Amino acid sequence: MSGKEVIKEMNRHEVQEYVETKFPGWTAKSKTAVPYRNSHVIRLELIKGNDRREIVIKIARNFQKEEVAREYANLSRFHQRIDSPVITSPQPLFVDETQGILAMSNVHGDNLAHVLHEIRPKSQSYINSAIDLSATALARYHEIFARDDDADISIDSTARERDVNEFLSASRQLIKKCNLRSMVTPFFDFTPWNIIIHKNSEKNCMKLYLIDFPRREYICTPHLDLARFRFALELIKQFPPAKFLGINRWDADRLFDRFLDRYCAERQTALNADDLALIIRARSAYIRRAQDLKRKGELGWQPRLERAYLRTFSRKWLDQNDGFSRWPESR
């Protein structure tokens, strides 16, 4: 199999048998299996006598094996190098890119996107703390995945990311006017969906886990990740609790301002007007990217439901022009 061939997905039973070969003496019991557009995530309990441990098996969909290997390498790099008692990631266990399998420890907590969806309402102080910790996590990620300052923007020509690639190509000269000019390997999908928050009530402390590390080989400034988080906050506002029930415990502009202020404090930088303009241009690229509902694919119930929902209830939002958001003009 060449590196350019698409991986054939293993089924649930095959995964259980495969995992037992990786953990001799342990029995694998499937707990949950959730199909997503880009992966099939299976949570397993490993049993050996009275010992129990939970692991997560992520099976790639529509990825090539070099992308699976890259995601595992990036997860491992972050897990090994992050030096924080409150920010980490699942522990990487093993990877088999020829089978499209990535294994990691299971972590418990609240998905930040679900918290912001108001499914399980949290206090404003809880949300603020989670946002502060998310900004710090992104700052730490960018420090770990820093590239040479004189590195040029690099676009992954194999990725189907026309809108993002066009934004990056057009931004080469604009970056020279920004204060935030450090080059990084972007997280690319830094959203509340990929942030898990665990609150230890007894110790009154919060811990953050980053998941779904990048599979693409990009180089750019942090603006791309900042814009992705900004876009995600707006997208969450399109879901039923805020859109139909009038639940509005947080404001996207103010919450992102808080996120951005913490990020800048951690990076010891102050953004200028060109930085803000570049973030909003990247956000517009993500809006255009989201308009292509076909890219969500057919695999799994989640992408089909999300595509139908966006087409029915959020078409106006997806078709917005660049002036729809008050940010950054209101800053």
ChimeraX attribute file (.defattr): number of C-alpha atoms within 10 A of each C-alpha:
attribute: neighborCount
match mode: 1-to-1
recipient: residues
	/A:1	8
	/A:2	9
	/A:3	12
	/A:4	11
	/A:5	13
	/A:6	16
	/A:7	21
	/A:8	15
	/A:9	17
	/A:10	16
	/A:11	10
	/A:12	15
	/A:13	10
	/A:14	10
	/A:15	20
	/A:16	20
	/A:17	13
	/A:18	13
	/A:19	19
	/A:20	15
	/A:21	13
	/A:22	11
	/A:23	12
	/A:24	9
	/A:25	12
	/A:26	18
	/A:27	19
	/A:28	23
	/A:29	17
	/A:30	18
	/A:31	12
	/A:32	11
	/A:33	15
	/A:34	13
	/A:35	17
	/A:36	20
	/A:37	18
	/A:38	17
	/A:39	20
	/A:40	21
	/A:41	20
	/A:42	20
	/A:43	21
	/A:44	23
	/A:45	19
	/A:46	21
	/A:47	15
	/A:48	14
	/A:49	9
	/A:50	5
	/A:51	8
	/A:52	11
	/A:53	13
	/A:54	17
	/A:55	23
	/A:56	23
	/A:57	25
	/A:58	23
	/A:59	28
	/A:60	26
	/A:61	19
	/A:62	16
	/A:63	19
	/A:64	20
	/A:65	23
	/A:66	18
	/A:67	19
	/A:68	26
	/A:69	19
	/A:70	17
	/A:71	19
	/A:72	26
	/A:73	17
	/A:74	19
	/A:75	22
	/A:76	19
	/A:77	15
	/A:78	21
	/A:79	18
	/A:80	13
	/A:81	12
	/A:82	17
	/A:83	11
	/A:84	10
	/A:85	9
	/A:86	15
	/A:87	20
	/A:88	20
	/A:89	23
	/A:90	21
	/A:91	17
	/A:92	21
	/A:93	15
	/A:94	14
	/A:95	19
	/A:96	14
	/A:97	21
	/A:98	18
	/A:99	16
	/A:100	26
	/A:101	24
	/A:102	21
	/A:103	22
	/A:104	21
	/A:105	16
	/A:106	17
	/A:107	17
	/A:108	11
	/A:109	15
	/A:110	16
	/A:111	18
	/A:112	21
	/A:113	18
	/A:114	15
	/A:115	20
	/A:116	21
	/A:117	21
	/A:118	18
	/A:119	11
	/A:120	9
	/A:121	14
	/A:122	12
	/A:123	10
	/A:124	11
	/A:125	9
	/A:126	14
	/A:127	18
	/A:128	15
	/A:129	14
	/A:130	24
	/A:131	20
	/A:132	18
	/A:133	21
	/A:134	27
	/A:135	24
	/A:136	22
	/A:137	23
	/A:138	23
	/A:139	19
	/A:140	21
	/A:141	20
	/A:142	21
	/A:143	16
	/A:144	15
	/A:145	17
	/A:146	18
	/A:147	17
	/A:148	10
	/A:149	11
	/A:150	9
	/A:151	12
	/A:152	13
	/A:153	17
	/A:154	14
	/A:155	18
	/A:156	12
	/A:157	12
	/A:158	8
	/A:159	13
	/A:160	10
	/A:161	16
	/A:162	13
	/A:163	17
	/A:164	21
	/A:165	18
	/A:166	13
	/A:167	19
	/A:168	23
	/A:169	13
	/A:170	11
	/A:171	17
	/A:172	13
	/A:173	9
	/A:174	13
	/A:175	20
	/A:176	12
	/A:177	12
	/A:178	19
	/A:179	14
	/A:180	19
	/A:181	16
	/A:182	19
	/A:183	22
	/A:184	23
	/A:185	24
	/A:186	25
	/A:187	23
	/A:188	20
	/A:189	18
	/A:190	24
	/A:191	22
	/A:192	23
	/A:193	18
	/A:194	15
	/A:195	22
	/A:196	23
	/A:197	23
	/A:198	19
	/A:199	16
	/A:200	11
	/A:201	8
	/A:202	6
	/A:203	7
	/A:204	7
	/A:205	11
	/A:206	18
	/A:207	17
	/A:208	24
	/A:209	21
	/A:210	24
	/A:211	18
	/A:212	19
	/A:213	21
	/A:214	21
	/A:215	21
	/A:216	20
	/A:217	15
	/A:218	20
	/A:219	21
	/A:220	24
	/A:221	26
	/A:222	23
	/A:223	24
	/A:224	26
	/A:225	23
	/A:226	27
	/A:227	25
	/A:228	24
	/A:229	22
	/A:230	26
	/A:231	22
	/A:232	20
	/A:233	22
	/A:234	16
	/A:235	17
	/A:236	20
	/A:237	18
	/A:238	18
	/A:239	18
	/A:240	16
	/A:241	16
	/A:242	17
	/A:243	14
	/A:244	9
	/A:245	9
	/A:246	9
	/A:247	14
	/A:248	14
	/A:249	14
	/A:250	16
	/A:251	12
	/A:252	19
	/A:253	18
	/A:254	12
	/A:255	17
	/A:256	21
	/A:257	16
	/A:258	16
	/A:259	23
	/A:260	21
	/A:261	17
	/A:262	19
	/A:263	23
	/A:264	17
	/A:265	13
	/A:266	15
	/A:267	16
	/A:268	8
	/A:269	12
	/A:270	14
	/A:271	13
	/A:272	12
	/A:273	14
	/A:274	16
	/A:275	22
	/A:276	19
	/A:277	17
	/A:278	20
	/A:279	22
	/A:280	25
	/A:281	19
	/A:282	26
	/A:283	25
	/A:284	22
	/A:285	25
	/A:286	22
	/A:287	21
	/A:288	17
	/A:289	16
	/A:290	19
	/A:291	17
	/A:292	11
	/A:293	15
	/A:294	11
	/A:295	14
	/A:296	16
	/A:297	14
	/A:298	14
	/A:299	16
	/A:300	15
	/A:301	12
	/A:302	15
	/A:303	20
	/A:304	17
	/A:305	12
	/A:306	14
	/A:307	20
	/A:308	13
	/A:309	15
	/A:310	19
	/A:311	14
	/A:312	10
	/A:313	14
	/A:314	16
	/A:315	12
	/A:316	11
	/A:317	15
	/A:318	18
	/A:319	13
	/A:320	13
	/A:321	12
	/A:322	13
	/A:323	11
	/A:324	9
	/A:325	14
	/A:326	10
	/A:327	18
	/A:328	15
	/A:329	11
	/A:330	7
	/A:331	10
